[in-house]
Amino acid sequence: AATPAAPDDLAAALAKSNAYIGLMNRTLRAVESWNRYTSWVDVKKGPTGKERYIDYGLYGLYDVKDEIAKARAAARTPPLEATLDATVVRYADAYEALAPLLTAANGYYERKDWKADKMAEGKALHAKLVPAAQAFLVLRDALEDQMRSYKRALDVRSLAALEAKEGRSHRWHIRNVMARAEAVIEELPSAKSPVVDLKRFDAALDVYAGSVKEMDHFAEAYPGKFSTFESQPRSLLGKLRSLRDKLGKVKGDARKLGQFGGMDLTFLVSEYNMMVSSSDMAQRFSR
């Protein structure tokens, strides 16, 4: 059990986390834009003008000036996290180096300028885009890993502080079950890591199952506390257990699940995202 943090210290740590998550969410568009570009261009050779899906181009980016300013300010604000704070600053720098290139390339392909200049600017942009995108993506991966650890620690502290304040209330159960659900979602296979560590997945799933059962017992004793959120953790748990059965048959290698395995993952993540929204509403409006 974690020692409850001083309220001011915990609030500052949560503010830092929110600033960093805000930056990561808003700059995800750069990842999507780069992926759009690499879906039709040969990254090693660069664009030629003869690509079949060249009209895909890239995606336009969002305005992230406020998010970058808030993240940089948070990096200088206690409680200081030396490694994480430094990574965020470098990430913001890498984004600012990449963003103008993505924007220029987006405009270039939307205007079909490559038809007029025989891909001269497209090739020049590509030579700059590749190293800038690679540097950005490396830092994105590092930041995601560090934020995952930071947020897990914050979840523990927040739960302890909430329990110290109001006991294992309905709000405590909602936050607890969401933290445990997030831990399972993080163990799901991805394009980057298609093979699941089944022991870690099972451990996270068991903890989540226990939190769901505990919340259900509370709901029986205090009906109506969770509103429409009440059934969602159970539903997600059932789907996660069904996926676990499938993963067990292929020794955790999601690549062997084929198209339907990918659909399962898509629906799971979608359901989890709906739970995130519902959990916030349940905490604010449940009686």
N, C-alpha and C positions, 0 to 999 in steps of 0.2 A: 504494500500500500504506500502511495506517495504521500509525503508530508504536504498538506495544503499550502500553496504559495501565498505570500502576502498579496492582498487584492490589487494594489497598485502595480506590483511587479508582474503579476499574471496578466493584468489588463494591457500592460505595455508589450508583453511578449505576444499576446493575441493580436495587438495592433500591428506589430511587425509581421506576423504571419499573414494577416489579411492584406497588407501592402504587397508582400511578395507573391501571394497567390493571385492578387489582382493583376500584377504585371505578367505573371505566367499565363493566366487565362487570356489576357488581351493580346499577347504576343504569339499565342498559338497560331494565329492567322499566318504568321511568317512561315511556320512549319508546313501548314497546309498549302501555301503558295509555292514553296519549294517542291513539295511532293507533287503538286500539279505539273510543275515544269518538268520534273524528272520522269513523269509518267509518259512523256512523248519524246523527250530528247535523250540521246546517248550521252551520258555525262562525260565519258572519257573522250569521245570524238568532238562533242559540241554540236551546235545546230548547223544544218546544211541548207535548209529551205525545202528539202524534199521529204520531210517527215510526214507520215500519214495523218497524224493528229496535231499538227502544228497549231491549228486554230484553238486548241485548248488553252494555249498561252499560260498565264499565271493568274493568281487572285490578287485583287487590290488589298492593301493593308488598312488597318484601323489607325486612328489617331491615338497614340499611347503616351503623349507628352506628360499628362497628369500622372499616369501610372508609373512612369519612369522617375518622375520627380518625387513621388511618394516613396517609392522603393529606395531611392538613394538617400532620402532623408531618414528612412527607417534604419538603413545600414549604419547611420551615425548615431542612432538613438539607443540608449540602454533599454533592456539588457543586451549587451553586445555579444554577438556570436561570431567570433573571429573568422572562422572558415566559411560559414554560411553568408555572412555579410560581404566578405570579399568576393565570393562567387556571384552574388547578386549584382554587385557593381560591374564585374567583368562581363556578366551576361547582358546587362544593359548596354555596355560599350559595344559588345559584339552585335547586338540587335541594331544599334544606331549605325554601325558600319554596313550591315547587310540591307537594312530597310530601303535606303535610297536606290540600291541596285535592283532590288525586287520591283520597286515602283517604276523605275526606268524601263525594266524589261517588260513589265505589264503593259505599259503604254506603247512600247515598241511593237509588241505582238498584237495588241488591239488595233493599232493603226495599220498593221500589216506593212510596216516600213521595210521589212525584209524583201518585199517584192520590188522596192525601189533601189535599195542599196546593195542588193545581192548578198544579204546577210552580214554585211561588214560590221555594223554595230552589234548585231546579235552575237557574233563571235567574240567581239571585244568585251561585251557584257558577260558572256559566259566565262571568259578567262578570269574575271574578277569575282563573279558569283560563286564559283566552286569553292575557292579557299575561304571566302567570307561565310558561306553557308556551312561548311564543314566546321569552322571554328565556333559558330553559333550553336550548331547541333551538339557538339561536344559539351559545351557549357550548359546547354539545356538539359542534357542527360545528368550532368553532375548536380545541377540545381534541383532536379526532380528527386534524385536520391537523397540529397541533404534535407530537402523540405519534407520528405516522407518521414525521416527520422525525427526532425524537429516537431512536426505536427503530432506524431505519435506521443512524444513526450508531453506536449501541450495538452493532448486529450486526457492523459493520465492526471495531470495537474488540475485541469478544469473540472474533471469528474470528482476529484478529491475535494476541491474547494466547494463545489456544489453540494456534495454530500455533507460536508461540515456545516453548511449553511442551512439546508432544508431536509437533510436525510435522503433516503432513496425514494424521492418523490417521482411523480410521473415524468417531470423534466429530466431527472437523472436517468430514468430507464430509457427515455428516448435517445439521449446523448450516448448512453452506454451501448445500446444496440446499434447505433449508427457507427460508432467507433469500431465495434467488432465486425460489422458488415464491411466497412472500408478495408479492414485488414484482409478479409477474404478476397475482395475484389482485386486487391493488389497482387494476389497470388495467381490470378487467372492468366491463361496463356495470351501471348501477344505476338505480333509479327517479329518483334525483336527477340522474344523469349518464348518460343512455341512449345517447349517441353516443361511441364509443370513438375515441381518438386512435390510429390504427393504427400510426403511426411509433413512438410510445412503447410500444405493446403489443408490436410486433415486436422492439424493442430489448430489452425485459424478457424476452420469450420466448426470444430467442437466447441471452441470458446464462444463463437457466435450463436451456436445452437443453445448453449447454456443461458446466454443473455436473452434470447427470444423466449425461452421457457420461463425465465424469471419475470420478464415483462408480462407474459400471459397470466402468471399467478397474480401479479399486481392488478391487472385488468379485471380479473375475476372478483378481487376484493373491492375494487373501486371502479365500478362500471362507468363508462362514458368519458374517462379521463383522456383517452387518446384519439377520440373522434375517428375519422376515416383511416388514420395511420395504423390503427391497431392490427389489421389483418396483413399489412404489407410485409413486415418482417417474416411472418410465417410463410407467406407466399414465396418470398425470395429464398428462404431456407430450403423449401421443397425443391425449387428449381436448381439450386446449388448442389443438392444431394443427387439429383438426377444427372447433372453434368459430371459429378464425381464418379458415378457408376460408369459412365461412358469413358472417362479419362482412365479409369482403372483398367479397362479392357485393352487400352492401347499404351499402357505403362506411362501415362502422362503426356504422350506426344500428340498434341492437338492437331498436328498436320495429318494424322491418320483418321481424323474424324470426318474429313471431307466438308462438303458444302453445308450439311446440316449442323455440323459442329460449330461452324462459323455463325450460323443463324442463332444457335443457342447462346453464344457469347454476346451477340448483338442485343438480343432480347434481355439477357441478364443485366448488361450494363445499362440499358435503357430503363429497366425496372428499378435498378439501384438509383439512377439519377432522379427518377420520379420520387423515390423514397427521400432523397435529400431535400427536395422541395416540400414534400408533405411533412417531414419531421420538423422543419422550421415553422410551418403553419401550426402544427400540433402543439409545439411549445408555446407559441404566442397566443393561441386562441382557445385551447382546451380549457374547460372549467375545472 
